[in-house]
Amino acid sequence: MFSWIKRYLPKGLYWRAALILVLPVFLLQIIVSFVFIQRHFEGVTEQLTGGVIDDLRLIEQSLANDALSDAVKIATALGVRVVPVDTPFETETRRFYDLSGIIVLRELRTVQSVKAIDLPDDDFVTLGLNVRGQDYKITVLRKRVSASNPHQLIVNMVFFGILLTVIAFLYLRNQLRPITRLAQAADAFGRGVHIPYRPSGATEVRAAGRAFLDMRSRIERHIEQRTLILSGVSHDLRTPLTRLKLGLSFLPDQDREPLEKDVEDMRVLLDEFLVFAKALGEDSGAPEPVRPVDLIHQLVSDYSRMDKVIELPKDRFPDIRLMARPTALKRALENLINNAFRYGDRVQLFCHLAQGQIVFEVHDNGPGIPNEKFDDALKPFHRLDPARNQDKGAGVGLGLPITEDIARAHGGWLELGKSNELGGLLARIYIAIER
């Protein structure tokens, strides 16, 4: 029932922790301020003002008996100053932050002879009194009707609350920094970048950091061993394949051609599998700033030398730079373009920005892929015979999986769909600009 609140909560760990820290302090200050003002200031002010009202009634009674001298003596004894005036005293002021003044005004207005109440400062309260047609100006010390400086407690509470919150913020940032460094190291490793990391911080964070380092070491060792094994297998198999081709050259043509085709398919399969295994390896190069517009024009130029035209439906592309492996990213786009030319004769290529990401789109006018087979198309060595005509080329079902792995290594992903422009397959590569 509170799921709607999640839309308004911070997304980052630091700001969520800050909210957990600040919100209780803020609410506590509001509650304490309200209770203190309601119970202490209001109650104390009512009691003090009630005592002054009793003094005013005594003075009023003496003035009503035309005994001004007696009233002055009584007022002096009570610490009240009474001065007859010719014109009524009508000045009424109250500072907006004088919270106790609200109770003072409310209580003093219960005296019928009081016609005006002035609260100019924290020192005095001036009253306009009318008794039997005669006006008087009465001055009472402010401390007799309310507590002095009632806002000091609130000011001190707010000041020290802010000061302690800032100190807690600094401590909180130091505690969350190891978690942030761990997240950055894990995110970089997911993109194939190895950045130095040393576990630090609280015991639990150190344990998570050591577990990450162990996991990273095992994965890197596994990838290295896999690459070495596949490279060795590829190297060892090339020699017998070469001997087979040499031996087949002595056979008659009607027997040699089918066997040579099988050997060539084996070579292509072996090369593609090796490329798939090493797609994210060191041969892809280190991440560096890449301009997508330069990469697109380079691809257009490369394919034009092979008499293949890549259409650019947009005149201008985003002039930005992103950190990427240019060799790997170019290989991913080449895989999509080769598939597009294999199954169609028109290919469109362009890129655009979408929510902090650069999106490369490759359209073709081929038969496309049914929606329910998009997942199968991304599986290694899976060939979609019913959907895409395999007589168009010697693909082995590794182009799209290689492209997907390269996209994931750059913090993005590969998405397949139907092209509205050409009616065939639409392949999108999403790459984060800032990571």
GINOR-V777376 format. One record per residue. N is the residue number from 1. RES is the residue in one small letter. OMEGA is omega in degrees with one decimal (none if undefined). Layout:
BEGIN
N:RES:OMEGA  N:RES:OMEGA
END
This chain:
BEGIN
1:m:177.7  2:f:-177.9  3:s:-179.1  4:w:-179.2  5:i:-176.1  6:k:-179.5  7:r:-175.4  8:y:179.7  9:l:176.5  10:p:-179.3  11:k:-176.8  12:g:179.9  13:l:-177.3  14:y:-177.2  15:w:174.1  16:r:176.8  17:a:177.1  18:a:178.3  19:l:177.6  20:i:179.9  21:l:-171.5  22:v:-173.1  23:l:178.4  24:p:179.1  25:v:-179.9  26:f:179.1  27:l:179.1  28:l:178.8  29:q:178.6  30:i:-178.4  31:i:-179.8  32:v:179.0  33:s:-178.4  34:f:-179.0  35:v:-178.8  36:f:180.0  37:i:-176.7  38:q:-172.7  39:r:-174.8  40:h:-175.8  41:f:-177.4  42:e:-179.4  43:g:179.7  44:v:-179.3  45:t:177.9  46:e:179.9  47:q:-179.8  48:l:179.7  49:t:177.1  50:g:176.6  51:g:178.1  52:v:178.7  53:i:176.5  54:d:176.9  55:d:179.6  56:l:179.8  57:r:177.6  58:l:177.5  59:i:179.5  60:e:-180.0  61:q:178.0  62:s:178.6  63:l:179.2  64:a:178.4  65:n:178.6  66:d:178.4  67:a:-176.4  68:l:-178.5  69:s:177.2  70:d:179.7  71:a:179.7  72:v:179.1  73:k:179.8  74:i:-179.5  75:a:179.1  76:t:178.7  77:a:-179.4  78:l:-180.0  79:g:-179.1  80:v:178.9  81:r:-179.2  82:v:-179.1  83:v:174.8  84:p:179.3  85:v:-179.3  86:d:179.1  87:t:-177.7  88:p:173.8  89:f:-173.2  90:e:-179.2  91:t:178.4  92:e:177.5  93:t:174.0  94:r:177.3  95:r:-172.9  96:f:-179.5  97:y:179.0  98:d:-175.7  99:l:179.5  100:s:177.8  101:g:178.4  102:i:179.1  103:i:178.9  104:v:179.0  105:l:-178.3  106:r:-176.7  107:e:-177.3  108:l:179.4  109:r:175.7  110:t:176.3  111:v:-173.0  112:q:-177.3  113:s:178.5  114:v:-177.2  115:k:-179.1  116:a:-179.8  117:i:-178.4  118:d:178.0  119:l:-173.2  120:p:-175.0  121:d:-179.7  122:d:-175.4  123:d:-172.7  124:f:170.4  125:v:-178.1  126:t:-176.8  127:l:170.8  128:g:-173.8  129:l:177.5  130:n:-179.5  131:v:178.1  132:r:174.8  133:g:179.3  134:q:-180.0  135:d:178.9  136:y:173.4  137:k:-175.0  138:i:179.6  139:t:-179.2  140:v:175.2  141:l:-177.1  142:r:-178.2  143:k:178.4  144:r:-178.2  145:v:180.0  146:s:177.6  147:a:-178.1  148:s:178.2  149:n:-176.3  150:p:-176.8  151:h:-176.4  152:q:-179.5  153:l:-179.4  154:i:179.8  155:v:179.1  156:n:-179.1  157:m:179.5  158:v:-178.1  159:f:-178.0  160:f:174.8  161:g:178.4  162:i:-179.5  163:l:-179.7  164:l:177.9  165:t:177.5  166:v:177.8  167:i:178.8  168:a:177.0  169:f:-179.5  170:l:179.0  171:y:179.7  172:l:179.7  173:r:178.3  174:n:179.9  175:q:-177.8  176:l:-179.0  177:r:177.0  178:p:177.6  179:i:178.6  180:t:178.8  181:r:177.3  182:l:178.6  183:a:178.8  184:q:179.1  185:a:179.2  186:a:179.3  187:d:178.7  188:a:179.6  189:f:176.2  190:g:177.3  191:r:178.9  192:g:179.5  193:v:-179.7  194:h:177.6  195:i:-179.4  196:p:178.0  197:y:177.0  198:r:-178.6  199:p:178.4  200:s:178.0  201:g:-177.7  202:a:-176.5  203:t:-178.4  204:e:179.4  205:v:176.9  206:r:178.6  207:a:177.8  208:a:178.8  209:g:178.1  210:r:176.4  211:a:177.9  212:f:179.5  213:l:177.3  214:d:180.0  215:m:-179.7  216:r:179.1  217:s:179.7  218:r:-179.5  219:i:179.5  220:e:178.0  221:r:178.6  222:h:-179.8  223:i:180.0  224:e:179.1  225:q:179.5  226:r:-179.4  227:t:179.3  228:l:-179.8  229:i:-178.2  230:l:177.1  231:s:178.0  232:g:178.8  233:v:180.0  234:s:-179.1  235:h:-178.0  236:d:-177.7  237:l:-179.0  238:r:-179.6  239:t:177.4  240:p:176.9  241:l:178.1  242:t:178.6  243:r:177.7  244:l:179.7  245:k:178.6  246:l:178.6  247:g:-179.5  248:l:-178.5  249:s:179.1  250:f:-179.9  251:l:174.5  252:p:-175.5  253:d:-175.5  254:q:177.8  255:d:-173.8  256:r:-172.4  257:e:178.2  258:p:-179.7  259:l:176.5  260:e:177.3  261:k:178.4  262:d:178.9  263:v:178.8  264:e:176.5  265:d:177.2  266:m:179.2  267:r:178.9  268:v:179.0  269:l:-179.9  270:l:-179.7  271:d:179.9  272:e:-179.7  273:f:177.9  274:l:176.6  275:v:179.1  276:f:-178.1  277:a:-176.6  278:k:-175.3  279:a:-176.7  280:l:-177.0  281:g:-175.9  282:e:-178.0  283:d:178.9  284:s:-180.0  285:g:178.7  286:a:178.4  287:p:178.7  288:e:179.7  289:p:-178.0  290:v:174.6  291:r:-178.8  292:p:-178.3  293:v:177.2  294:d:-180.0  295:l:179.8  296:i:179.9  297:h:176.7  298:q:177.6  299:l:178.5  300:v:179.8  301:s:-179.5  302:d:-177.3  303:y:177.0  304:s:176.8  305:r:175.5  306:m:179.6  307:d:175.7  308:k:-174.9  309:v:173.5  310:i:-178.5  311:e:175.5  312:l:-174.8  313:p:178.6  314:k:179.8  315:d:-176.0  316:r:178.5  317:f:179.7  318:p:179.9  319:d:-178.1  320:i:175.2  321:r:176.1  322:l:178.5  323:m:-177.6  324:a:171.7  325:r:-174.2  326:p:-179.2  327:t:-179.3  328:a:-178.9  329:l:177.1  330:k:178.2  331:r:179.3  332:a:179.3  333:l:178.0  334:e:177.4  335:n:179.8  336:l:-178.5  337:i:177.9  338:n:176.2  339:n:-179.3  340:a:178.9  341:f:-179.7  342:r:-173.9  343:y:177.8  344:g:179.1  345:d:175.4  346:r:-178.7  347:v:175.3  348:q:-179.8  349:l:173.3  350:f:179.1  351:c:179.2  352:h:179.4  353:l:178.1  354:a:174.4  355:q:176.1  356:g:179.2  357:q:172.6  358:i:-175.3  359:v:173.5  360:f:-179.0  361:e:176.7  362:v:-179.9  363:h:171.8  364:d:-180.0  365:n:179.6  366:g:-177.8  367:p:179.8  368:g:179.8  369:i:176.6  370:p:-177.2  371:n:-175.9  372:e:-179.1  373:k:178.6  374:f:-179.9  375:d:179.1  376:d:-178.0  377:a:-178.8  378:l:178.6  379:k:179.2  380:p:176.1  381:f:177.7  382:h:-176.9  383:r:-176.7  384:l:-177.1  385:d:-179.0  386:p:-173.5  387:a:-176.0  388:r:-174.9  389:n:-177.5  390:q:176.6  391:d:-178.0  392:k:-177.9  393:g:-176.0  394:a:178.5  395:g:-179.2  396:v:176.2  397:g:179.7  398:l:-177.3  399:g:-179.0  400:l:175.8  401:p:177.3  402:i:179.3  403:t:179.6  404:e:178.9  405:d:178.8  406:i:178.2  407:a:179.2  408:r:177.9  409:a:176.8  410:h:179.3  411:g:-179.9  412:g:-179.8  413:w:178.3  414:l:-178.6  415:e:178.5  416:l:179.2  417:g:179.3  418:k:-178.9  419:s:175.9  420:n:-178.5  421:e:-175.2  422:l:175.9  423:g:179.8  424:g:-178.0  425:l:173.6  426:l:177.8  427:a:179.7  428:r:172.6  429:i:178.0  430:y:178.7  431:i:179.1  432:a:-179.3  433:i:-178.7  434:e:180.0  435:r:none
END
